[in-house]
Amino acid sequence: MRPLWPRGYVGVPGLPGAPRLSVAARSVPAVNRTDRLYALVEDLRAIAPRRRSARELALRFEVSVRTIERDITALQESGVPIYAEPGRRGGYAIDKKMSLPPLNFTPAEAVAIAVALSRAGDQPFGRQARSALRKVVAAMPGSEGELARELARRVQLVHPPAEPGEEIQPLGAEGISRAIEEALLRRRVLRLDYADAKGALTSRDVEPGVFLGGRGGFWYLVAWCRLRDDVRVFRLDRIAAATVTAERCPDRPLEGFATDLPEMIVHGTLLD
């Protein structure tokens, strides 16, 4: 497992291996404490040497000021170099040189880059971009590199992609795509509320197999449906709710999730 903190510092209990969050957005959706601690470090690192006040961080992470103060204290006690500057213009700052290493990609991030490259086609500097991705994967620890490759096998795209000017369709209700990503990564059973073409809702447990980007701008989940006792394809914009359960999926060959898509060629997401 890769080191998450500078040499000589003590890690925060429960943090190693947790998913990283993007801090590019103006606010961060409510997350559990482990994820929030990671995101706090990255947020402060991104603006270093500038500061953020506890109130700004509380608004950003949608928690109370007191919660932010407790989180900062926990990080400081773990050896993360966060400093508090008092006063009206004060706030929290981090020593950027002693924070997270610059190359710290998660398996999901590596696959996200590969998906973006797959959909971009023969773009300028495409060859160099794919070479950079191979270097990223090669630099990942062995276990995480293998996890990224396994996840990439389960994210597939249809060729040809959406036609030029064709609108990319919505991924469904809030959190649907994220739940599918988590279920694929952790190999967990998903509980779906799904509407058919006529709008009739059914609730069903499914074993996720493939995340499929389809022609027309739609994304689909190909999964083993326990209600139908067979493979089914679920269009994301028709999924009303998705919950990741604690049940681990049984092992099913990836080939068993192949779909019959006439006049379309399905290809995997390449990391190497």
Secondary structure by P-SEA (a helix, b strand, c coil): ccccccccccccccccccbbbbccccccccccaaaaaaaaaaaaaaaccccccaaaaaaaacccaaaaaaaaaaaaaaccbbbbbbcccbbbbcccccccccccccaaaaaaaaaaaaaaccccaaaaaaaaaaaaaaaccaaaaaaaaaaaaaccccccccccccccccccccaaaaaaaaaaaabbbbbbbcccccbbbbbbbbbbcccccccccbbbbbcccccccbbbbbccccccbbbbcccccccccccccccccccbbbbccccc
